[in-house]
Amino acid sequence: MSNTITTINPATGKEINSYEFMTETKAMEAVEKCNKAFLEWKSLSIDERGEIIANIAKKFKEHKEEFALLMTQEMGKLLKHSNQEIDQCAAICEYTAKTGANELADEEKELANGGKGIVTYSPLGIIYGIQPWNFPAYQVVRYSIVNLMAGNGIILKHAENVTGSALKLKEIYEDAGLPKDLFTVLIINHDVSEKVIEHDLVRGVTFTGSAGAGSKIGEQAGKNLKKTVLELGSNDAYIVLEDADVEMAIKTCVRGRIYNNGETCVAAKRFIVVDAVYEEFKKGFVERMSSIKLGDPTDENSQLGPMARKDLREKIHEQVEKSVKKGAEVLCGGKLPDGDGFYYPSTVLSNVKPGQPAYDEELFGPVASLIKAKDQDDAMRIANDSRFGLGGGIFSKDEDKAIELAQKHFDTGMVFINSFGTAQVDMPFGGVKDSGYGREHGGFGIKEFVNAKAINILK
């Protein structure tokens, strides 16, 4: 096994930087240092912690241009999407600094026997985050900022191809006044990562990634009695009903499929269209998807950048080819382009059926699965016919009907009505089924890794 990590620019295929793996001894020492920093940090008032969190927001804005470019160089997202990601990170910090004290405030209760109860929320200790490459800053900010606000310490193992972004986050946090070692980046392999999960000072594990990897991490954490939050893959269905604004649905669905180069867990992936408007949607959707400009992610005219790694491009192309062999039809795209970089074109598959990767699996890239449904009930059945359940969408001019379908029938953690979105800082984010468990954002994430302590004053 190599002792170094080499980051590659997916737009060019050329090396950016290299980093040495830490030894197990160094990693365990880093855990100890993080715990010492935590013991001091938790003694601060929540208002004092909030001041530093608010200052992190300011530092994100100051470092925005250089950090956005680094993310684009490391994983290939459009530069404008990198800028949006930094804006979102700053917004999370501002929201948490503003609302965190209220979310974590003590709760007093009158007990049934006439006594008094106090529920207080105490930090657990070190929270270990294993994070993916597709949102190099946001994924880390999402779990780390609320947990720092709650008084916990943070250890990060980031995806290898965005190691530079991980170190940039540490620089920003400490530049804002966060105590040294409280946010610790470990550049380690999987074997050492397992030792971190087992470490007595690590009290929680949060993971974002594939369902397969999440199952293994959840099992290991469970064996060591560590609480977990798992945000895993998905195959989000966007339903277009007979009374939808079809033109608006087409524009929204295209954006939902290619945003962040299509490499988003909560991206629109399956497009389930009722028979009455299927042909109209198909025509406009394919026209728009086939006209997407693929190119250099730093070029403001590009609408789609490269896949983040060569192996990821190979995987999605293999999924397309397997689907075609099993009966799917390519309406646009689906061919590997020549030239440097790991580019893949915006692609639409029709005649998508169970048994095909395009139906059953997550396609983590700019490939859309177009599925015809008989009617509303059939569309909802197809939408829920998935082992995943992260997000989804409904297009209908009857908003009340769409809301009722979302509330009573859509088996996901999130639903978008006549829109596409990713995470909303003031709404819960997370899934069901093979998309994982636990919630982030919206006041929910800040209480995932705290000790809800009951103080009883009985009569």
Solvent accessible surface area in square Angstrom, and as a share of the most:
residue,aa,sasa,rsa
1,M,193,0.86
2,S,75,0.48
3,N,98,0.50
4,T,61,0.36
5,I,9,0.05
6,T,62,0.36
7,T,0,0.00
8,I,57,0.29
9,N,29,0.15
10,P,0,0.00
11,A,16,0.12
12,T,57,0.33
13,G,35,0.34
14,K,144,0.61
15,E,113,0.51
16,I,61,0.31
17,N,71,0.36
18,S,58,0.37
19,Y,37,0.14
20,E,123,0.55
21,F,27,0.11
22,M,53,0.24
23,T,83,0.48
24,E,80,0.36
25,T,90,0.52
26,K,120,0.51
27,A,0,0.00
28,M,41,0.18
29,E,77,0.34
30,A,14,0.11
31,V,0,0.00
32,E,83,0.37
33,K,109,0.46
34,C,0,0.00
35,N,22,0.11
36,K,140,0.59
37,A,12,0.09
38,F,12,0.05
39,L,90,0.45
40,E,131,0.59
41,W,2,0.01
42,K,93,0.39
43,S,92,0.59
44,L,61,0.31
45,S,56,0.36
46,I,40,0.20
47,D,97,0.50
48,E,83,0.37
49,R,18,0.07
50,G,7,0.07
51,E,125,0.56
52,I,33,0.17
53,I,0,0.00
54,A,35,0.27
55,N,46,0.23
56,I,0,0.00
57,A,1,0.01
58,K,121,0.51
59,K,35,0.15
60,F,0,0.00
61,K,115,0.49
62,E,117,0.53
63,H,22,0.10
64,K,56,0.24
65,E,150,0.67
66,E,93,0.42
67,F,1,0.00
68,A,1,0.01
69,L,72,0.36
70,L,39,0.20
71,M,0,0.00
72,T,1,0.01
73,Q,62,0.28
74,E,1,0.01
75,M,0,0.00
76,G,0,0.00
77,K,0,0.00
78,L,5,0.02
79,L,52,0.26
80,K,119,0.50
81,H,15,0.07
82,S,0,0.00
83,N,42,0.22
84,Q,85,0.38
85,E,4,0.02
86,I,1,0.01
87,D,69,0.36
88,Q,45,0.20
89,C,0,0.00
90,A,3,0.02
91,A,42,0.33
92,I,2,0.01
93,C,0,0.00
94,E,78,0.35
95,Y,57,0.22
96,T,5,0.03
97,A,26,0.20
98,K,172,0.73
99,T,31,0.18
100,G,0,0.00
101,A,37,0.28
102,N,122,0.63
103,E,49,0.22
104,L,17,0.08
105,A,48,0.37
106,D,87,0.45
107,E,66,0.30
108,E,124,0.56
109,K,102,0.43
110,E,170,0.76
111,L,46,0.23
112,A,120,0.93
113,N,83,0.42
114,G,43,0.42
115,G,7,0.07
116,K,92,0.39
117,G,4,0.04
118,I,37,0.19
119,V,28,0.16
120,T,25,0.15
121,Y,39,0.15
122,S,26,0.17
123,P,32,0.20
124,L,58,0.29
125,G,3,0.03
126,I,0,0.00
127,I,0,0.00
128,Y,0,0.00
129,G,0,0.00
130,I,19,0.10
131,Q,9,0.04
132,P,21,0.13
133,W,25,0.09
134,N,5,0.03
135,F,17,0.07
136,P,0,0.00
137,A,0,0.00
138,Y,9,0.03
139,Q,3,0.01
140,V,0,0.00
141,V,0,0.00
142,R,3,0.01
143,Y,5,0.02
144,S,0,0.00
145,I,0,0.00
146,V,17,0.09
147,N,3,0.02
148,L,0,0.00
149,M,2,0.01
150,A,3,0.02
151,G,0,0.00
152,N,0,0.00
153,G,0,0.00
154,I,0,0.00
155,I,0,0.00
156,L,0,0.00
157,K,14,0.06
158,H,13,0.06
159,A,18,0.14
160,E,78,0.35
161,N,15,0.08
162,V,0,0.00
163,T,6,0.03
164,G,9,0.09
165,S,0,0.00
166,A,1,0.01
167,L,65,0.32
168,K,22,0.09
169,L,0,0.00
170,K,53,0.22
171,E,88,0.39
172,I,0,0.00
173,Y,0,0.00
174,E,54,0.24
175,D,73,0.38
176,A,5,0.04
177,G,42,0.41
178,L,6,0.03
179,P,50,0.32
180,K,149,0.63
181,D,32,0.17
182,L,0,0.00
183,F,0,0.00
184,T,12,0.07
185,V,16,0.09
186,L,2,0.01
187,I,25,0.13
188,I,3,0.01
189,N,34,0.18
190,H,135,0.60
191,D,93,0.48
192,V,13,0.07
193,S,7,0.04
194,E,86,0.39
195,K,89,0.38
196,V,0,0.00
197,I,2,0.01
198,E,77,0.34
199,H,33,0.15
200,D,117,0.61
201,L,50,0.25
202,V,0,0.00
203,R,88,0.32
204,G,0,0.00
205,V,0,0.00
206,T,3,0.02
207,F,15,0.06
208,T,9,0.05
209,G,23,0.22
210,S,64,0.41
211,A,17,0.13
212,G,46,0.45
213,A,38,0.29
214,G,0,0.00
215,S,75,0.48
216,K,149,0.63
217,I,23,0.12
218,G,16,0.15
219,E,114,0.51
220,Q,24,0.11
221,A,0,0.00
222,G,41,0.40
223,K,149,0.63
224,N,45,0.23
225,L,152,0.76
226,K,14,0.06
227,K,94,0.40
228,T,15,0.09
229,V,5,0.03
230,L,9,0.04
231,E,6,0.03
232,L,11,0.06
233,G,4,0.04
234,S,1,0.01
235,N,4,0.02
236,D,3,0.01
237,A,2,0.02
238,Y,1,0.00
239,I,2,0.01
240,V,0,0.00
241,L,3,0.01
242,E,121,0.54
243,D,50,0.26
244,A,8,0.06
245,D,59,0.31
246,V,13,0.07
247,E,89,0.40
248,M,61,0.27
249,A,0,0.00
250,I,4,0.02
251,K,102,0.43
252,T,14,0.08
253,C,1,0.00
254,V,11,0.06
255,R,122,0.44
256,G,0,0.00
257,R,0,0.00
258,I,17,0.09
259,Y,37,0.14
260,N,0,0.00
261,N,1,0.01
262,G,0,0.00
263,E,0,0.00
264,T,2,0.01
265,C,12,0.07
266,V,3,0.01
267,A,0,0.00
268,A,0,0.00
269,K,3,0.01
270,R,4,0.02
271,F,0,0.00
272,I,0,0.00
273,V,0,0.00
274,V,5,0.03
275,D,78,0.40
276,A,67,0.52
277,V,17,0.10
278,Y,15,0.06
279,E,109,0.49
280,E,104,0.47
281,F,0,0.00
282,K,55,0.23
283,K,136,0.58
284,G,15,0.15
285,F,0,0.00
286,V,27,0.15
287,E,96,0.43
288,R,91,0.33
289,M,0,0.00
290,S,68,0.44
291,S,81,0.52
292,I,24,0.12
293,K,101,0.43
294,L,52,0.26
295,G,16,0.15
296,D,70,0.36
297,P,4,0.02
298,T,62,0.36
299,D,58,0.30
300,E,168,0.75
301,N,99,0.51
302,S,7,0.04
303,Q,82,0.37
304,L,1,0.00
305,G,2,0.02
306,P,0,0.00
307,M,3,0.01
308,A,2,0.02
309,R,79,0.29
310,K,113,0.48
311,D,71,0.37
312,L,28,0.14
313,R,37,0.13
314,E,91,0.41
315,K,119,0.51
316,I,3,0.02
317,H,27,0.12
318,E,88,0.40
319,Q,11,0.05
320,V,2,0.01
321,E,86,0.39
322,K,99,0.42
323,S,0,0.00
324,V,61,0.35
325,K,177,0.75
326,K,131,0.55
327,G,36,0.34
328,A,6,0.05
329,E,96,0.43
330,V,57,0.33
331,L,42,0.21
332,C,17,0.10
333,G,30,0.29
334,G,11,0.10
335,K,160,0.68
336,L,82,0.41
337,P,46,0.29
338,D,147,0.76
339,G,66,0.64
340,D,110,0.57
341,G,9,0.08
342,F,29,0.12
343,Y,30,0.12
344,Y,1,0.00
345,P,28,0.18
346,S,8,0.05
347,T,0,0.00
348,V,0,0.00
349,L,0,0.00
350,S,5,0.03
351,N,75,0.38
352,V,5,0.03
353,K,108,0.46
354,P,87,0.55
355,G,40,0.39
356,Q,2,0.01
357,P,8,0.05
358,A,1,0.01
359,Y,11,0.04
360,D,61,0.32
361,E,68,0.30
362,E,33,0.15
363,L,4,0.02
364,F,50,0.21
365,G,0,0.00
366,P,2,0.01
367,V,0,0.00
368,A,0,0.00
369,S,2,0.01
370,L,1,0.00
371,I,10,0.05
372,K,103,0.43
373,A,1,0.01
374,K,167,0.71
375,D,74,0.38
376,Q,59,0.26
377,D,108,0.56
378,D,21,0.11
379,A,0,0.00
380,M,15,0.06
381,R,141,0.51
382,I,9,0.05
383,A,5,0.04
384,N,45,0.23
385,D,65,0.34
386,S,23,0.15
387,R,123,0.45
388,F,12,0.05
389,G,2,0.02
390,L,0,0.00
391,G,2,0.02
392,G,0,0.00
393,G,0,0.00
394,I,0,0.00
395,F,1,0.00
396,S,1,0.01
397,K,147,0.62
398,D,64,0.33
399,E,102,0.46
400,D,112,0.58
401,K,59,0.25
402,A,0,0.00
403,I,66,0.34
404,E,83,0.37
405,L,14,0.07
406,A,20,0.16
407,Q,138,0.61
408,K,138,0.59
409,H,95,0.43
410,F,15,0.06
411,D,66,0.34
412,T,28,0.16
413,G,25,0.24
414,M,23,0.10
415,V,42,0.24
416,F,26,0.11
417,I,44,0.22
418,N,45,0.23
419,S,44,0.29
420,F,15,0.06
421,G,12,0.12
422,T,32,0.19
423,A,8,0.06
424,Q,82,0.36
425,V,37,0.21
426,D,85,0.44
427,M,118,0.53
428,P,42,0.26
429,F,5,0.02
430,G,2,0.02
431,G,2,0.02
432,V,49,0.28
433,K,86,0.36
434,D,56,0.29
435,S,0,0.00
436,G,7,0.07
437,Y,110,0.42
438,G,21,0.21
439,R,56,0.20
440,E,13,0.06
441,H,9,0.04
442,G,15,0.15
443,G,14,0.13
444,F,109,0.46
445,G,4,0.03
446,I,5,0.03
447,K,69,0.29
448,E,28,0.12
449,F,5,0.02
450,V,18,0.10
451,N,62,0.32
452,A,66,0.51
453,K,86,0.36
454,A,71,0.55
455,I,75,0.38
456,N,91,0.47
457,I,83,0.42
458,L,116,0.58
459,K,192,0.81
